[in-house]
Amino acid sequence: MEQTNNSEKKEIITKAENPDSLEIGTPAKGGAIKVYGDFNDKDTFQKKIDNAIELRTYANEKILNGKVEWWN
């Protein structure tokens, strides 16, 4: 019997729970986001998309307002 480590088990579980993905936007125009979920669970997937867009907007505003400290 083949043994698997914990990270392999986690990856298998994650893929089973989130078998689908959707990429929105482009890196050069406000940032791209990739949302993982299950297309068969429309309400949950839509919520994930809404949350990702909200967080992308938040991050872009922080950068545009100069509130992000860049590495030296």
Secondary structure as UniProt FT lines:
FT   HELIX           6..17
FT   STRAND          20..24
FT   TURN            27..30
FT   STRAND          33..37
FT   TURN            39..40
FT   HELIX           42..64
FT   TURN            65..66
//
